[in-house]
Amino acid sequence: MRVVTSRWAGHRDGEEPGHDAADGPDGATEPAEPDFPRAVLRALGAGVLTLGPTARITSVNPWAEQMLGRSEQEMLGHDAHDLLHRHADGTPVPRERCALRRPLHGVPAEEGSDEYFQRADGTTVPIIWATTPLLREGRREGLVLVFHDFSLHRSAAEETEARTTALEALTAQLNLVAEISTVLVPTERTSTTLRRLVRLLVPELGQWAAADLYPGQSDVLDRVAVRSSDRPERARPLRGPMTSLSDQARAALTLLIKGDRPVPLSADELFLDPEHPLAATHRVLFERLGGHAAVAVPLRTRQRSYGILTVARAGGRPAHTEAEVALLADIGRRVGMVLDNARLYHEQQNVAETMQRQLLTPLPQVDHLRMAARYWPAESAMEVGGDWYDAFLLGDGVMALVIGDVVGHDLQAAAHMAEVRNMLRALAWDHQEPPSVIMRRLDEAVTNTSDAPMATLVFARVEGAEGGPWRLHWVNAGHPPPLLITSDGATRFLEGGHGPLIGMSATLRLGLNWPDTREDLPPESILLLYTDGLVESRDRPIDVGMDQLRHHAGVLAGRADGGSVDDFCDELLARIAPRGDDVALLALRLPAAGMGAPGDTEPPPPPQSGQSEAAPDRAAPGSMRQEAEVEDPTHPAPEE
């Protein structure tokens, strides 16, 4: 703001100002009215002071009187700086720092908005101001100071700035909550999730943070995550279980963890009071990581408590504000829900795994035949699904092998799998008929008595006298073909016996059949039944997977040391490393020619390990072949 001086600016009332001429319409001049300059000052809407060469006030307009709460008589003759110029808190401004006086010392003009004048009542008013030299006939005779009350403008600016700051803080908090929500996904171990969480909290909400949990049903508090921005090397050694807690400390922790609100902590309280309820668990954090204040947030849901999240402030950072404590409380509730979901997820996993183990079959031991089975659960689903294997003795002394897959990857799929498996067992036992007839009966039964979806499976009979030779008699209901691996490592898929999926022919009234197929099983060969998860995945077409299966199976079977059939299954899974879908394997190793025949004096092979994914306390549905050969073939063999 620039002030234009006039010749009357330094005159007192009653003095005759100089005459200014105004151009008339015809170019003539006419004198201004004598009261015109004072009328302008009264209507200006700004305070105006004139100062003489020594900075003493020589005139005051009414606006200045009103803004400063001082009359003209109270200000005339006083040094303007000493009388009026102050800091915001009312303390005097040093004379050498006074920007308002500079035009008295040769500066052309000055303006600004960071100064304060003192009112008569002692309060200060922020001003926006401008000064310009007062010239008379070319000589400097003082200065003119024009100023406005800047409080309204400043208040509006400060309010805008405060709102902007609050909005920025809110945006930062929302971004932090969004990041935390991304981290708090129970897809891995809880300790890993909490370590990622404290990395987000430090240093955004504190200089260090720690997460303490009660793992499972244990009453030992475990410090699973600690992070410090100032002393990172001291944080990691603080992790681990806290076993040496007194009964008082455990009671205090229980009270805190079961509470609904965050608890403020002071380092001084913990250091000065050894009996403080949380000294045993939290004093070491302040000792090693520093800090002066913290907030302990319970991690819980309405039904269950899980632990504590502690976030601390150190150095010059103030204790957490109410808004920050509220944010931490919200984070604590989110963590509690994640921990609750993780607990429920693992409980469901345990239930599903137990159910799956009960549905999978222990393997019978028949003559010198050796078997092994494996179940490899899907990575992204609970440990249960529609894949299954089965091996059991039929009433005529023949061993039946089954590998199957019902659509789905959940408890319902397992239930449907159990339906199909049990129907097949009953039909195979009750009807001494070729596999093709059993498949037709199964398809009709599933269609008419079950809500199970479609299923693929291979049903086979291993036929042959004791000591061999052995033959495979089977049908295939839309399932990947069995793989035969000879002792020299040669491999081939048994492509015969293919027919429709179970639950499709009878449903659509297609009248399709399953052709019976037979294949000789060479001595010391391995027959492998498997589900499609072994050879197919999202990043690997099934034909590539089947080529890999043939290659690895041939290499393993052709090794000089031979190895057990259990070793064969384990190493095959390790080499292929199936991903995505669940996998079931059933492998049968044939004995050498004549082994086990009447009169054979060779020692038998090592006993079958019996290792499978079935529940270990269950008996095998079948026993030694000799015990299965009873007079009445319609009754099952007694179990071991």
C-alpha positions in Angstrom: 0.0 0.0 0.0 1.5 3.3 -1.0 0.5 6.7 0.5 0.6 9.9 -1.6 1.5 12.9 0.6 -0.1 16.3 0.3 1.1 19.7 1.4 -1.5 19.7 4.3 -0.4 16.5 5.8 1.8 18.0 8.5 -0.5 20.9 9.6 -2.4 21.1 12.9 -6.0 22.3 13.1 -6.3 26.0 12.5 -3.2 26.3 10.3 -3.8 27.3 6.8 -2.8 24.5 4.4 -1.3 25.3 1.0 -3.8 25.8 -1.8 -4.1 23.0 -4.4 -5.6 23.9 -7.8 -8.2 21.8 -9.5 -8.8 22.0 -13.2 -12.2 23.3 -14.1 -14.2 22.4 -17.1 -12.8 25.3 -19.1 -9.2 24.8 -18.1 -9.3 27.4 -15.3 -8.3 26.6 -11.8 -10.4 26.8 -8.6 -9.2 26.5 -5.0 -10.2 23.4 -2.9 -12.4 23.9 0.1 -10.4 24.4 3.3 -12.1 21.5 5.1 -11.7 19.1 2.2 -8.4 17.4 3.4 -9.8 16.8 6.9 -13.0 15.3 5.4 -10.8 12.9 3.4 -9.0 11.8 6.5 -12.2 11.2 8.4 -13.7 9.1 5.6 -10.5 7.3 4.6 -11.3 4.1 6.6 -7.7 3.7 7.8 -5.6 5.1 10.7 -3.3 8.0 9.7 -0.5 9.4 11.8 2.0 12.1 10.8 5.4 12.1 12.5 7.9 14.9 12.7 11.7 14.6 12.0 12.2 13.2 15.6 9.4 10.6 15.2 7.0 12.5 17.5 3.4 12.4 16.5 2.2 15.6 14.9 -1.4 14.6 13.8 -3.9 11.9 14.3 -7.0 11.1 12.3 -10.3 9.8 13.9 -9.8 6.3 12.6 -6.5 6.0 14.4 -8.1 7.2 17.6 -10.8 4.6 17.3 -8.5 1.7 16.5 -6.0 2.5 19.3 -8.5 3.6 21.9 -6.6 6.8 22.4 -7.6 10.4 21.8 -5.6 12.7 19.6 -4.5 14.8 22.7 -3.2 11.6 24.4 -0.9 10.9 21.4 0.3 14.3 20.1 3.9 15.0 20.9 4.7 11.5 22.0 7.4 9.3 20.3 5.3 7.0 18.2 7.6 4.1 18.6 7.8 4.3 22.4 4.1 4.9 22.7 2.7 2.3 20.3 5.1 -0.2 18.8 5.0 -3.6 20.6 5.5 -7.3 20.0 2.4 -9.5 19.9 2.7 -10.3 23.7 2.9 -6.5 24.6 6.7 -6.4 25.1 8.5 -3.4 23.6 10.2 -3.7 20.2 13.9 -2.6 20.3 14.2 0.8 18.6 16.9 -0.5 16.2 14.4 -3.1 14.8 11.7 -0.6 14.2 10.8 -0.7 10.5 8.2 2.1 10.8 10.9 4.8 11.3 13.0 4.0 8.3 11.6 6.8 6.0 13.1 9.3 8.5 16.5 7.9 7.6 16.4 8.1 3.8 14.3 5.0 2.9 11.8 6.0 0.2 8.8 4.0 1.6 8.0 0.9 3.7 5.1 -1.5 4.2 4.3 -4.7 6.0 1.9 -6.8 8.0 3.9 -8.3 10.9 3.8 -5.4 13.5 1.6 -4.6 16.5 0.4 -1.4 18.1 -0.6 -1.2 21.8 -4.1 0.1 22.7 -4.8 2.2 25.6 -6.1 -0.8 27.6 -2.8 -2.6 27.1 -3.9 -5.1 24.5 -2.2 -5.3 21.1 -3.7 -5.0 17.7 -2.0 -6.5 14.6 -1.6 -3.9 11.8 -1.0 -3.9 8.1 0.8 -0.6 7.5 2.6 1.7 5.0 5.0 4.6 5.6 6.2 7.3 3.2 8.4 10.4 3.7 6.6 13.7 4.3 8.1 16.2 1.9 7.7 20.0 1.9 9.2 22.1 -0.8 11.7 19.2 -1.4 12.7 18.9 2.3 12.0 15.8 4.5 9.9 17.0 7.4 8.8 13.6 8.8 6.7 10.7 7.6 3.1 9.7 7.1 2.0 6.3 8.6 -1.2 4.7 7.3 -2.4 1.5 9.0 -5.4 -0.9 9.2 -6.5 -3.3 11.9 -5.3 -6.6 10.5 -6.9 -8.9 13.2 -9.9 -9.9 11.2 -7.7 -10.7 8.2 -5.2 -12.5 10.4 -7.9 -14.5 12.2 -9.3 -15.6 8.9 -5.8 -16.5 7.6 -5.0 -18.3 10.8 -8.3 -20.2 10.7 -7.7 -21.2 7.1 -4.2 -22.3 8.0 -5.5 -24.3 10.9 -8.2 -25.9 8.8 -5.6 -26.7 6.1 -3.3 -28.2 8.8 -6.1 -30.2 10.3 -7.1 -31.5 6.8 -3.6 -32.5 6.0 -3.3 -34.3 9.4 -6.6 -36.1 8.7 -5.5 -37.0 5.2 -2.2 -38.4 6.6 -4.2 -40.4 9.2 -6.5 -41.8 6.6 -3.6 -42.8 4.4 -2.0 -44.4 7.5 -5.2 -46.3 8.3 -5.5 -47.4 4.6 -1.9 -48.8 4.7 -2.6 -50.5 8.0 -5.8 -52.0 6.6 -3.7 -53.4 3.8 -1.2 -54.9 6.2 -3.8 -56.4 8.5 -4.8 -59.3 6.2 -4.5 -62.7 8.0 -2.8 -64.4 5.1 0.3 -65.4 7.0 1.6 -65.8 10.5 0.3 -63.3 13.0 3.8 -62.3 14.2 4.7 -61.3 10.6 1.6 -59.2 10.3 2.3 -57.3 13.6 5.9 -56.6 12.6 4.6 -55.0 9.4 2.2 -53.0 11.5 4.8 -51.5 13.8 6.9 -50.5 10.8 4.0 -48.3 9.8 3.4 -46.9 13.2 7.1 -45.9 13.7 7.9 -43.0 13.3 4.4 -41.8 12.2 2.8 -42.1 15.6 5.8 -42.7 17.9 9.5 -43.3 18.1 9.0 -46.9 19.1 6.3 -49.5 19.2 5.9 -53.0 20.6 3.2 -55.7 20.2 2.7 -58.3 22.9 0.4 -61.4 22.5 -0.8 -64.4 24.4 -0.2 -67.2 21.8 -2.9 -69.7 21.6 -4.1 -70.8 25.0 -0.8 -70.0 26.7 -0.7 -67.6 29.7 2.9 -66.5 28.8 3.0 -63.1 27.1 5.1 -63.1 24.0 6.6 -59.9 22.6 6.3 -60.7 18.9 7.2 -57.3 17.4 9.4 -54.3 18.5 10.6 -51.4 16.4 12.5 -48.2 17.2 13.4 -45.3 14.9 16.0 -43.9 17.2 17.7 -47.1 18.5 16.9 -49.9 16.0 19.8 -52.1 17.0 18.2 -52.4 20.5 14.8 -53.4 19.4 15.2 -56.9 18.1 16.7 -58.4 21.3 13.6 -57.3 23.2 11.4 -59.8 21.3 10.5 -63.1 22.9 8.4 -64.6 25.7 8.2 -63.0 29.1 8.1 -65.9 31.5 9.3 -64.3 34.8 6.2 -62.2 35.6 4.8 -61.9 39.1 1.2 -62.6 39.9 0.7 -58.9 40.4 2.1 -58.1 36.9 0.0 -60.8 35.3 -3.1 -59.5 37.0 -2.3 -55.9 35.9 -1.8 -57.1 32.3 -5.1 -59.0 32.4 -6.9 -55.9 33.6 -5.3 -53.8 30.9 -5.9 -56.3 28.1 -9.5 -56.8 29.0 -10.1 -53.1 29.2 -11.8 -51.1 26.4 -9.6 -48.0 26.5 -6.0 -47.2 25.9 -3.9 -46.6 29.0 -1.4 -43.7 29.2 2.1 -44.6 30.5 4.8 -42.3 31.9 8.5 -43.3 31.9 9.0 -41.4 35.2 6.2 -43.5 36.9 7.7 -46.8 35.8 11.2 -45.8 36.9 10.2 -44.2 40.3 7.7 -46.9 41.3 9.1 -50.5 41.0 5.7 -51.8 42.1 4.0 -50.2 39.2 1.7 -52.9 37.7 3.3 -52.5 34.2 6.9 -52.0 35.3 7.8 -55.7 34.8 6.7 -55.6 31.1 7.3 -52.0 30.0 10.1 -50.5 32.0 12.7 -52.4 29.9 11.3 -50.8 26.8 11.9 -47.3 28.1 15.3 -48.3 29.4 16.5 -49.7 26.1 14.6 -47.5 23.6 14.2 -44.2 25.5 11.1 -42.1 25.5 9.1 -40.3 28.1 5.4 -41.2 27.4 3.5 -44.0 25.8 0.0 -45.3 25.1 -0.8 -49.0 25.8 -3.7 -50.2 23.6 -5.6 -53.4 24.3 -5.9 -55.8 21.3 -9.3 -57.4 21.8 -12.8 -58.0 20.5 -16.0 -58.2 22.5 -15.5 -61.9 23.1 -11.7 -62.3 23.5 -8.5 -60.5 24.5 -5.3 -61.1 22.6 -2.6 -58.7 23.9 -1.2 -55.1 23.9 0.1 -52.6 21.4 2.3 -50.0 22.9 3.4 -46.8 21.1 5.8 -44.3 22.7 7.1 -40.8 22.2 10.7 -39.8 22.7 12.9 -36.7 22.5 11.1 -33.4 21.9 7.9 -35.0 20.7 4.9 -34.3 23.0 2.7 -37.0 24.5 0.0 -38.3 22.2 -3.0 -36.0 21.7 -6.6 -37.1 22.2 -7.0 -37.5 18.5 -3.9 -39.7 18.2 -5.0 -41.8 21.2 -8.4 -42.3 19.5 -6.6 -43.3 16.3 -4.5 -45.8 18.2 -7.6 -47.2 19.8 -9.2 -47.7 16.4 -6.0 -49.4 15.2 -6.2 -51.7 18.3 -9.8 -52.7 17.5 -8.8 -53.5 13.9 -5.9 -55.6 15.0 -8.2 -57.4 17.5 -10.6 -58.3 14.7 -7.7 -59.5 12.5 -6.4 -61.7 15.3 -9.9 -63.0 15.9 -10.4 -63.8 12.3 -7.0 -65.5 12.2 -8.0 -67.6 15.3 -11.3 -68.7 13.6 -9.4 -69.4 10.4 -7.0 -71.7 12.1 -9.7 -73.4 14.2 -11.6 -74.1 10.9 -8.3 -75.4 9.5 -7.9 -77.8 12.4 -11.5 -79.0 12.1 -11.1 -79.4 8.3 -7.8 -81.2 8.6 -9.3 -83.6 11.3 -12.3 -84.3 9.0 -10.0 -84.9 6.0 -7.8 -87.2 8.0 -10.8 -89.2 9.0 -12.0 -89.4 5.4 -8.7 -90.5 3.9 -8.0 -94.2 4.0 -5.3 -96.1 5.9 -3.6 -98.5 3.6 -4.1 -102.2 3.9 -1.1 -104.6 3.7 -1.6 -107.3 1.1 0.9 -110.1 0.4 4.2 -108.6 -0.8 2.5 -105.5 -2.4 3.7 -102.2 -1.0 1.7 -99.0 -1.1 2.0 -95.4 -0.1 -0.4 -92.4 -0.2 0.0 -88.7 0.2 -2.4 -85.8 0.4 -1.0 -82.3 -0.5 -3.5 -79.5 0.5 -4.1 -76.5 -1.6 -2.1 -73.4 -0.8 -4.9 -70.9 -0.7 -7.8 -72.9 0.8 -8.4 -74.7 4.0 -6.7 -78.1 4.3 -9.7 -80.0 3.0 -11.1 -80.6 -0.5 -12.7 -83.0 -2.9 -9.5 -85.1 -3.7 -9.3 -88.6 -2.2 -7.6 -91.9 -2.5 -8.8 -95.3 -1.3 -7.5 -98.8 -1.1 -9.4 -101.8 0.4 -9.9 -105.5 0.0 -13.0 -106.8 -1.7 -15.0 -109.8 -0.7 -13.3 -112.0 -3.4 -9.9 -111.2 -2.0 -9.0 -108.7 -4.7 -7.6 -105.3 -3.7 -9.4 -102.3 -5.0 -7.6 -99.0 -5.7 -9.4 -95.6 -6.1 -8.3 -92.1 -6.9 -10.9 -89.4 -7.2 -11.8 -85.7 -7.2 -15.1 -84.1 -6.4 -15.6 -80.5 -7.6 -14.8 -77.9 -4.8 -12.3 -76.9 -2.2 -14.2 -76.6 1.1 -16.0 -78.6 3.8 -18.9 -79.1 1.5 -16.6 -80.6 -1.1 -15.2 -83.0 1.5 -18.7 -84.0 2.5 -19.6 -84.7 -1.1 -16.4 -86.6 -1.5 -17.3 -88.8 1.5 -20.7 -89.5 -0.1 -19.2 -90.6 -3.4 -16.4 -92.6 -1.7 -18.8 -94.5 0.6 -21.2 -95.2 -2.2 -18.4 -96.7 -4.3 -17.1 -98.8 -1.4 -20.6 -100.2 -0.8 -21.3 -100.9 -4.5 -17.8 -102.5 -5.0 -18.2 -104.8 -2.0 -21.8 -105.8 -2.5 -21.6 -106.5 -6.3 -18.8 -108.8 -7.5 -19.0 -107.2 -10.9 -16.6 -105.7 -13.4 -15.5 -102.1 -12.8 -17.6 -100.8 -15.7 -20.8 -102.1 -14.1 -19.7 -100.6 -10.7 -19.2 -97.2 -12.4 -22.7 -97.3 -14.0 -24.3 -98.1 -10.7 -22.3 -95.3 -9.0 -23.3 -92.8 -11.6 -27.0 -93.6 -11.1 -26.7 -93.6 -7.3 -24.9 -90.2 -7.2 -27.4 -88.7 -9.6 -30.5 -89.9 -7.8 -29.6 -90.0 -4.1 -27.0 -87.3 -3.6 -26.6 -83.6 -4.3 -22.9 -84.1 -4.9 -21.6 -82.3 -8.1 -19.7 -84.1 -10.8 -16.6 -86.2 -9.9 -13.7 -87.8 -11.7 -12.2 -91.0 -10.6 -10.3 -94.2 -11.5 -11.6 -97.5 -10.0 -9.2 -100.4 -10.4 -8.9 -104.0 -9.3 -5.4 -105.5 -8.7 -5.9 -109.1 -9.7 -3.5 -112.0 -9.5 -2.5 -115.0 -7.5 -0.1 -114.8 -4.6 3.4 -114.3 -6.0 2.0 -113.0 -9.3 1.6 -112.4 -12.1 -0.5 -109.3 -11.5 -3.0 -107.6 -13.7 -4.8 -104.2 -13.5 -8.5 -104.2 -14.4 -9.9 -100.7 -14.4 -12.2 -97.9 -15.7 -11.6 -94.2 -15.8 -14.4 -91.6 -15.3 -12.8 -88.5 -16.8 -9.7 -88.6 -14.6 -6.0 -88.2 -15.5 -4.7 -91.6 -16.6 -2.7 -93.8 -14.2 1.1 -93.9 -14.8 3.0 -97.2 -15.0 6.7 -97.0 -14.3 8.8 -100.1 -14.8 12.0 -101.0 -12.9 14.3 -99.7 -15.6 12.6 -96.3 -15.5 10.4 -96.6 -18.6 7.0 -94.8 -18.2 3.7 -94.9 -20.0 0.2 -93.6 -19.2 -2.6 -96.2 -19.2 -5.0 -94.4 -21.5 -7.7 -97.0 -21.7 -10.9 -97.3 -19.9 -12.1 -93.7 -20.4 -15.7 -92.8 -19.9 -17.8 -89.8 -18.8 -17.5 -88.0 -15.4 -19.6 -89.4 -12.5 -22.9 -87.5 -12.3 -23.0 -86.6 -16.0 -24.3 -89.5 -18.0 -27.4 -90.4 -15.9 -28.2 -86.7 -15.3 -28.2 -85.9 -19.0 -29.6 -89.3 -20.0 -26.7 -89.8 -22.4 -26.5 -93.6 -22.0 -22.7 -93.6 -21.9 -20.6 -96.4 -20.6 -17.2 -97.0 -19.1 -15.2 -99.7 -21.0 -13.3 -102.3 -18.9 -9.6 -102.3 -19.6 -6.9 -104.7 -18.5 -3.1 -104.3 -18.3 -0.3 -106.6 -17.1 1.7 -105.1 -14.2 5.4 -106.0 -14.6 7.3 -107.3 -11.6 8.9 -104.5 -9.5 7.0 -101.8 -11.4 5.2 -98.9 -9.8 1.6 -98.0 -10.5 0.8 -94.3 -9.7 -2.7 -92.9 -9.3 -2.9 -89.1 -8.8 -5.3 -86.1 -9.1 -5.0 -83.3 -11.6 -3.4 -80.9 -9.0 -0.1 -82.8 -9.5 0.1 -82.0 -13.3 -1.9 -78.9 -13.8 -1.7 -75.3 -12.4 -2.3 -71.7 -13.6 1.2 -71.3 -14.8 1.7 -74.8 -16.3 -0.5 -76.5 -18.9 -1.5 -80.1 -18.2 0.5 -81.6 -21.0 3.7 -79.9 -19.7 2.8 -81.2 -16.2 2.3 -84.7 -17.5 5.6 -84.7 -19.3 7.3 -83.6 -16.1 5.6 -86.3 -14.1 6.8 -89.0 -16.5 10.3 -87.6 -16.4 10.7 -87.4 -12.7 8.9 -90.7 -12.0 11.1 -92.5 -14.5 14.3 -91.0 -12.9 13.2 -92.0 -9.4 12.1 -95.5 -10.3 15.2 -96.2 -12.2 17.7 -95.3 -9.5 20.2 -98.0 -8.5 19.2 -97.9 -4.9 15.5 -98.5 -5.7 14.2 -96.9 -2.6 10.9 -97.5 -0.9 7.5 -96.5 -2.4 7.3 -94.0 0.4 10.5 -92.4 -0.7 9.3 -92.4 -4.3 6.1 -90.4 -3.3 8.0 -87.9 -1.1 10.7 -87.2 -3.7 8.2 -87.0 -6.5 6.2 -84.3 -4.7 9.4 -82.4 -3.8 10.6 -82.3 -7.4 7.2 -81.3 -8.9 6.2 -79.0 -6.0 2.6 -78.7 -7.0 0.9 -75.3 -6.4 -2.6 -74.0 -6.3 -4.9 -77.1 -6.2 -4.8 -79.9 -3.7 -3.2 -83.2 -4.7 -3.8 -86.9 -3.8 -1.3 -89.7 -4.6 -1.6 -93.5 -4.4 1.4 -95.6 -5.4 1.6 -99.4 -5.6 4.9 -101.2 -5.9 4.8 -104.7 -7.3 7.1 -107.4 -5.8 9.7 -109.4 -7.8 8.4 -112.3 -9.9 7.5 -115.2 -7.7 8.0 -113.4 -4.4 5.5 -114.6 -1.9 4.5 -117.6 -4.0 4.2 -121.0 -2.2 7.6 -122.4 -1.6 9.4 -119.0 -1.9 12.3 -118.9 0.5 13.4 -115.4 -0.2 13.0 -113.0 2.7 10.0 -110.7 2.3 10.5 -106.9 1.6 10.5 -104.6 4.6 7.0 -104.2 6.1 4.9 -101.5 4.6 5.3 -98.3 6.5 1.6 -97.7 6.7 2.4 -94.0 6.2 -0.5 -92.1 4.7 -2.4 -88.9 5.3 -5.2 -90.8 7.1 -5.8 -90.4 10.8 -3.1 -92.6 12.6 -5.5 -94.1 15.1 -7.7 -95.7 12.5 -7.4 -99.3 11.5 -6.8 -100.2 7.8 -9.9 -101.4 5.9 -8.2 -104.7 4.9 -5.4 -106.9 6.1 -2.9 -109.5 5.0 -4.2 -111.3 1.9 -3.9 -114.7 3.6 -6.4 -113.6 6.2 -8.7 -112.2 3.5 -9.0 -115.6 1.8 -11.9 -117.0 3.9 -14.4 -119.6 2.9 -17.2 -117.1 2.4 -16.0 -114.4 -0.1 -19.1 -112.3 0.6 -17.8 -111.3 4.0 -14.9 -108.8 4.5 -11.6 -109.9 5.9 -11.1 -109.3 9.6 -9.1 -106.1 10.3 -5.8 -106.1 12.1 
